């Protein structure tokens, strides 16, 4: 069985980790997987027992996406990157993978070049296949021309394949990266990576309609959570609803305590940090209110739940806005903005939308299976050439 080393660095939310883990879960039948996690460990996050996981000293960012924060015990970012670089090289030498998959880099995460470039150099010298794993929309930069030039240089120097986890009929990568045709490696769209529909888990009996509120990792979206708590009494007076809120595992303790205090005495709202069964809740919800990251959006599309989504716009990031607007134009979701978070306004939008039926999605959701097929083909081509 071929060996695959998968590098994932999540620094703000948990979307990159969830998507990456779903990919390697689907690779288990064909590859022995070593998964490298460069971000914080999430308590309760399920990893298949067949996957060997290595947690590097965790690096994260602040909620403004400006500064990388290093783990306790280190004096500088350079120090922790040097230690992580040596750890990556040691893992590579011991595991001896046939292929390395690097999530997002070099389209993003170039602040981690100090640890990744030496790894790619070593892999190239050993003849290891190198693959970039990329979502459908990438963040554009202030100097986009220079950014794309660097991406092309790194892709053409090190990578054998680019896998774009999206549907080009919905969002072609060229909309956020114009130089796709200048890449010399194989380029394949896999379709969207979605979580497998789980068996319905035993959950508390909730009144209907059940409104599910979530904000991904929890480092941002606090204004949405506060607004929903303030909206809860208005909804309770107008319909027998129950609001199930997940704040995300990375929500600061002070914010979580503030939310609990705001909700004190309200009988139609439950607040929890995290559940590994979010898709279960979404399957049973009458309405999902959330941010519009990749994985949450895929859950919405797969379950067909009514959804109101608030795009994240921090750091001038347009990824969620692009995806959300396209979905709204197709009648699949409703978008909301910061102006809609006043309690009366939000309550009116919620009650109105509960009486509407969204359009069903018809995208390519075979991202996991096609990723596996592309990787198998990479080695089949190598064997034929030999």
Secondary structure per residue as TSV (DSSP state, phi and psi in degrees):
chain	resnum	aa	ss	phi	psi
A	1	X	-	360.0	134.9
A	2	X	E	-66.9	153.1
A	3	X	E	-107.4	135.6
A	4	X	E	-127.1	128.3
A	5	X	E	-107.4	121.0
A	6	X	E	-115.2	122.0
A	7	X	E	-104.4	125.2
A	8	X	E	-133.1	128.1
A	9	X	-	-122.6	103.0
A	10	X	-	-99.3	135.2
A	11	X	S	-125.9	-20.1
A	12	X	S	-120.6	-60.9
A	13	X	S	-105.3	-160.6
A	14	X	S	-118.5	4.7
A	15	X	H	-60.9	-43.2
A	16	X	H	-62.0	-40.1
A	17	X	H	-67.4	-44.8
A	18	X	H	-62.3	-46.7
A	19	X	H	-64.1	-44.2
A	20	X	H	-63.2	-41.7
A	21	X	H	-66.7	-35.9
A	22	X	H	-66.3	-36.0
A	23	X	H	-63.7	-51.5
A	24	X	H	-69.7	-26.4
A	25	X	H	-59.3	-38.9
A	26	X	H	-76.5	-13.5
A	27	X	H	-90.7	-8.5
A	28	X	T	-54.1	-40.3
A	29	X	T	-64.7	-22.6
A	30	X	T	-113.4	-15.7
A	31	X	E	-138.8	146.0
A	32	X	E	-85.4	117.3
A	33	X	E	-106.6	131.5
A	34	X	E	-113.0	116.4
A	35	X	E	-103.6	124.2
A	36	X	E	-102.8	116.5
A	37	X	E	-105.7	116.8
A	38	X	-	-96.6	-2.9
A	39	X	S	-105.7	-172.9
A	40	X	-	-63.5	145.9
A	41	X	-	-79.2	133.1
A	42	X	-	-102.2	118.1
A	43	X	T	-64.5	128.7
A	44	X	T	92.4	-8.0
A	45	X	-	-73.6	125.3
A	46	X	-	-88.8	129.2
A	47	X	-	-117.5	128.1
A	48	X	-	-56.0	137.7
A	49	X	T	-63.3	-21.3
A	50	X	T	-73.4	-15.1
A	51	X	S	-94.6	128.4
A	52	X	E	-82.6	122.4
A	53	X	E	-117.8	137.4
A	54	X	E	-123.6	122.3
A	55	X	E	-97.8	110.9
A	56	X	-	-71.7	162.7
A	57	X	S	-52.7	121.6
A	58	X	-	-74.7	133.9
A	59	X	-	-116.1	135.4
A	60	X	E	-134.8	-179.4
A	61	X	E	-127.0	166.0
A	62	X	-	-77.8	171.6
A	63	X	T	-67.3	-16.7
A	64	X	T	-91.1	0.1
A	65	X	S	63.2	26.3
A	66	X	-	-100.7	-41.0
A	67	X	-	-123.4	131.1
A	68	X	E	-77.2	133.7
A	69	X	E	-107.6	129.0
A	70	X	-	-95.9	158.2
A	71	X	-	-70.3	159.3
A	72	X	T	-60.0	143.4
A	73	X	T	98.5	-6.5
A	74	X	-	-112.3	149.0
A	75	X	S	-95.5	-22.7
A	76	X	-	-156.4	162.3
A	77	X	H	-63.9	-39.4
A	78	X	H	-59.8	-39.6
A	79	X	H	-64.1	-47.1
A	80	X	H	-70.0	-35.0
A	81	X	H	-66.6	-36.0
A	82	X	H	-65.3	-43.5
A	83	X	H	-65.6	-42.9
A	84	X	H	-65.3	-38.1
A	85	X	H	-58.2	-48.4
A	86	X	H	-64.2	-35.7
A	87	X	H	-66.5	-41.9
A	88	X	H	-62.5	-43.6
A	89	X	H	-65.3	-37.0
A	90	X	H	-66.2	-43.1
A	91	X	H	-62.3	-43.6
A	92	X	H	-58.6	-44.9
A	93	X	H	-65.7	-36.7
A	94	X	H	-78.0	-42.5
A	95	X	H	-79.6	-34.1
A	96	X	-	51.7	64.8
A	97	X	-	-71.4	153.4
A	98	X	S	-84.4	-24.0
A	99	X	E	-148.3	142.0
A	100	X	E	-113.0	128.6
A	101	X	E	-108.5	129.2
A	102	X	E	-117.7	119.0
A	103	X	E	-79.5	124.6
A	104	X	S	78.9	-43.5
A	105	X	T	-64.6	139.7
A	106	X	T	-95.0	10.4
A	107	X	T	-70.5	-20.3
A	108	X	S	-153.3	-178.8
A	109	X	-	62.0	27.4
A	110	X	G	-72.2	-12.8
A	111	X	G	-66.8	-10.4
A	112	X	G	-103.0	15.7
A	113	X	H	-58.8	-33.2
A	114	X	H	-60.8	-28.0
A	115	X	H	-100.1	-25.8
A	116	X	H	-85.4	-40.2
A	117	X	H	-60.6	-45.7
A	118	X	H	-59.3	-36.8
A	119	X	H	-65.0	-44.0
A	120	X	H	-66.9	-36.7
A	121	X	H	-61.1	-45.2
A	122	X	H	-64.2	-43.4
A	123	X	H	-63.2	-41.6
A	124	X	H	-62.9	-42.5
A	125	X	H	-63.8	-31.6
A	126	X	H	-90.1	-1.4
A	127	X	T	78.7	17.2
A	128	X	-	-74.3	135.1
A	129	X	E	-69.0	143.1
A	130	X	E	-127.3	127.3
A	131	X	E	-128.8	136.9
A	132	X	E	-98.9	130.5
A	133	X	E	-107.3	118.0
A	134	X	E	-132.7	140.3
A	135	X	E	-75.6	-178.9
A	136	X	S	-71.8	-34.3
A	137	X	S	-126.8	131.1
A	138	X	-	-109.2	157.1
A	139	X	-	-71.8	130.5
A	140	X	-	-84.4	154.8
A	141	X	-	-112.4	163.8
A	142	X	T	-61.2	-43.0
A	143	X	T	-105.4	80.1
A	144	X	H	-66.7	-35.2
A	145	X	H	-62.2	-47.8
A	146	X	H	-65.3	-40.6
A	147	X	H	-59.4	-48.6
A	148	X	H	-66.9	-32.6
A	149	X	H	-62.9	-43.4
A	150	X	H	-66.2	-40.4
A	151	X	H	-61.4	-47.2
A	152	X	H	-61.7	-40.8
A	153	X	H	-62.3	-46.1
A	154	X	H	-69.6	-41.3
A	155	X	H	-61.7	-45.5
A	156	X	H	-73.9	-21.4
A	157	X	H	-82.7	-35.4
A	158	X	H	-119.9	-29.7
A	159	X	-	-98.4	140.6
A	160	X	S	-93.3	-23.1
A	161	X	E	-155.7	145.1
A	162	X	E	-118.0	124.6
A	163	X	E	-109.9	117.9
A	164	X	E	-101.5	115.2
A	165	X	E	-88.0	70.8
A	166	X	S	-158.5	-179.1
A	167	X	-	-115.2	113.3
A	168	X	T	-64.5	-19.0
A	169	X	T	-72.4	-19.9
A	170	X	T	-99.8	-56.9
A	171	X	-	-138.8	99.5
A	172	X	-	-70.8	146.2
A	173	X	G	-58.9	-29.6
A	174	X	G	-59.0	-18.8
A	175	X	G	-69.3	-25.1
A	176	X	T	-120.1	-6.2
A	177	X	-	-145.5	105.8
A	178	X	T	-77.5	-14.8
A	179	X	T	-106.1	36.1
A	180	X	G	-57.5	-39.2
A	181	X	G	-70.1	-11.5
A	182	X	G	-91.2	0.9
A	183	X	-	-83.8	130.8
A	184	X	-	-88.3	-10.5
A	185	X	S	-85.1	173.3
A	186	X	E	-66.2	137.9
A	187	X	E	-125.6	122.7
A	188	X	E	-133.6	136.5
A	189	X	E	-86.8	132.7
A	190	X	-	-100.8	-11.0
A	191	X	-	86.3	171.6
A	192	X	-	-76.3	142.1
A	193	X	-	-86.3	120.4
A	194	X	-	-124.8	152.9
A	195	X	-	-74.9	141.7
A	196	X	-	-67.7	134.5
A	197	X	-	-59.4	119.1
A	198	X	-	-83.2	166.4
A	199	X	-	-67.4	145.0
A	200	X	-	-62.1	123.1
A	201	X	-	-82.9	152.9
A	202	X	-	-66.7	122.9
A	203	X	-	-132.8	162.2
A	204	X	-	-58.9	149.2
A	205	X	-	-72.0	119.8
A	206	X	-	-113.9	146.2
A	207	X	-	-67.8	154.8
A	208	X	S	-107.9	146.5
A	209	X	S	-74.6	150.2
A	210	X	E	-100.9	123.2
A	211	X	E	-104.8	120.0
A	212	X	E	-97.5	127.5
A	213	X	E	-121.4	126.4
A	214	X	E	-148.5	154.0
A	215	X	-	-136.1	34.5
A	216	X	T	66.1	-129.1
A	217	X	T	-69.0	-29.9
A	218	X	S	101.4	3.7
A	219	X	S	-78.2	-16.9
A	220	X	S	-143.3	179.3
A	221	X	-	88.5	10.3
A	222	X	H	-65.4	-30.9
A	223	X	H	-65.9	-34.4
A	224	X	H	-66.5	-42.3
A	225	X	H	-63.9	-45.9
A	226	X	H	-61.1	-42.3
A	227	X	H	-62.8	-39.4
A	228	X	H	-67.2	-35.5
A	229	X	H	-66.2	-40.9
A	230	X	H	-70.0	-24.9
A	231	X	H	-81.0	-23.6
A	232	X	H	-54.0	-45.7
A	233	X	H	-63.4	-34.3
A	234	X	H	-66.3	-43.9
A	235	X	H	-64.6	-40.9
A	236	X	H	-60.9	-32.2
A	237	X	H	-76.6	-16.0
A	238	X	H	-115.2	-21.3
A	239	X	S	-156.7	152.0
A	240	X	-	-81.5	64.7
A	241	X	-	-91.3	167.0
A	242	X	E	-134.2	130.6
A	243	X	E	-101.9	119.4
A	244	X	E	-105.0	113.5
A	245	X	E	-112.8	132.3
A	246	X	E	-117.8	119.5
A	247	X	-	-82.8	-14.7
A	248	X	-	95.1	146.3
A	249	X	T	-67.9	-21.2
A	250	X	T	-98.3	7.5
A	251	X	-	-60.7	133.0
A	252	X	-	-60.9	146.5
A	253	X	H	-56.6	-39.6
A	254	X	H	-65.0	-38.1
A	255	X	H	-68.4	-42.6
A	256	X	H	-61.6	-42.5
A	257	X	H	-64.4	-39.9
A	258	X	H	-62.8	-42.0
A	259	X	H	-63.7	-41.9
A	260	X	H	-62.6	-40.7
A	261	X	H	-65.6	-40.6
A	262	X	H	-62.1	-34.0
A	263	X	H	-89.9	-2.0
A	264	X	T	-57.1	130.0
A	265	X	T	87.2	-9.3
A	266	X	-	-87.4	125.7
A	267	X	T	-91.5	-6.1
A	268	X	T	-109.0	24.5
A	269	X	E	-143.7	136.3
A	270	X	E	-122.3	130.9
A	271	X	E	-117.8	124.4
A	272	X	E	-134.6	160.4
A	273	X	S	-78.2	-52.9
A	274	X	-	-153.3	146.5
A	275	X	-	-139.8	137.3
A	276	X	T	-76.4	-2.3
A	277	X	T	-112.6	35.8
A	278	X	H	-57.9	-37.0
A	279	X	H	-64.0	-33.2
A	280	X	H	-61.0	-47.1
A	281	X	H	-61.7	-41.4
A	282	X	H	-65.7	-34.5
A	283	X	H	-62.3	-30.2
A	284	X	H	-100.0	-8.1
A	285	X	-	-75.0	150.0
A	286	X	S	-89.0	-22.0
A	287	X	E	-154.9	135.1
A	288	X	E	-110.4	131.2
A	289	X	E	-121.5	122.0
A	290	X	E	-159.3	178.2
A	291	X	E	-75.2	177.4
A	292	X	-	-120.9	45.2
A	293	X	-	-69.4	169.2
A	294	X	H	-55.1	-53.7
A	295	X	H	-71.4	-41.2
A	296	X	H	-62.4	-41.4
A	297	X	H	-62.6	-40.9
A	298	X	H	-64.1	-38.7
A	299	X	H	-62.3	-40.6
A	300	X	H	-61.5	-46.1
A	301	X	H	-67.3	-38.4
A	302	X	H	-70.5	-36.7
A	303	X	H	-86.8	-21.9
A	304	X	T	74.6	14.6
A	305	X	-	-67.8	147.1
A	306	X	-	-59.3	140.7
A	307	X	E	-144.8	135.7
A	308	X	E	-114.4	126.0
A	309	X	E	-126.8	140.0
A	310	X	E	-112.9	107.3
A	311	X	-	-67.3	140.9
A	312	X	-	-77.7	129.8
A	313	X	-	-123.7	11.0
A	314	X	G	-62.7	151.7
A	315	X	G	59.0	24.8
A	316	X	G	57.9	30.0
A	317	X	-	-79.9	120.5
A	318	X	-	-102.0	1.5
A	319	X	H	-54.9	-53.7
A	320	X	H	-68.7	-34.6
A	321	X	H	-64.3	-43.3
A	322	X	H	-60.5	-48.8
A	323	X	H	-65.1	-43.5
A	324	X	H	-64.4	-44.3
A	325	X	H	-64.7	-39.5
A	326	X	H	-63.8	-40.9
A	327	X	H	-69.1	-36.7
A	328	X	H	-66.5	-39.0
A	329	X	H	-61.6	-28.2
A	330	X	T	-86.8	-2.5
A	331	X	T	78.0	18.6
A	332	X	S	-88.0	-35.4
A	333	X	-	-136.8	171.7
A	334	X	E	-113.9	132.0
A	335	X	E	-93.4	149.0
A	336	X	E	-127.1	158.4
A	337	X	-	-129.1	177.9
A	338	X	G	-59.9	-30.6
A	339	X	G	-67.6	-19.4
A	340	X	G	-85.6	-3.0
A	341	X	G	-85.8	3.4
A	342	X	S	-69.0	137.4
A	343	X	H	-56.3	-48.3
A	344	X	H	-64.1	-41.5
A	345	X	H	-62.4	-46.9
A	346	X	H	-65.7	-40.9
A	347	X	H	-60.4	-43.5
A	348	X	H	-61.3	-44.2
A	349	X	H	-63.5	-40.9
A	350	X	H	-63.4	-50.4
A	351	X	H	-63.0	-40.0
A	352	X	H	-64.2	-44.5
A	353	X	H	-71.5	-26.7
A	354	X	T	-64.2	-16.3
A	355	X	T	-97.7	4.5
A	356	X	S	-109.8	161.5
A	357	X	-	-119.2	120.5
A	358	X	-	-72.0	160.1
A	359	X	-	-75.4	140.5
A	360	X	-	-74.2	146.3
A	361	X	-	-84.4	148.0
A	362	X	-	-133.4	41.3
A	363	X	-	-90.6	172.0
A	364	X	-	-82.1	113.0
A	365	X	-	-109.4	25.4
A	366	X	-	-98.3	30.8
A	367	X	H	-59.0	-37.8
A	368	X	H	-70.3	-49.1
A	369	X	H	-64.6	-40.3
A	370	X	H	-71.9	-30.9
A	371	X	H	-62.0	-45.9
A	372	X	H	-61.2	-42.3
A	373	X	H	-64.1	-41.0
A	374	X	H	-64.1	-40.3
A	375	X	H	-68.1	-40.4
A	376	X	H	-62.2	-40.5
A	377	X	H	-65.6	-33.1
A	378	X	H	-58.7	-41.4
A	379	X	H	-81.2	-30.6
A	380	X	H	-63.7	-41.0
A	381	X	H	-64.0	-38.3
A	382	X	H	-64.4	-41.9
A	383	X	H	-68.4	-36.8
A	384	X	H	-66.0	-42.4
A	385	X	H	-64.5	-32.0
A	386	X	-	-71.3	360.0
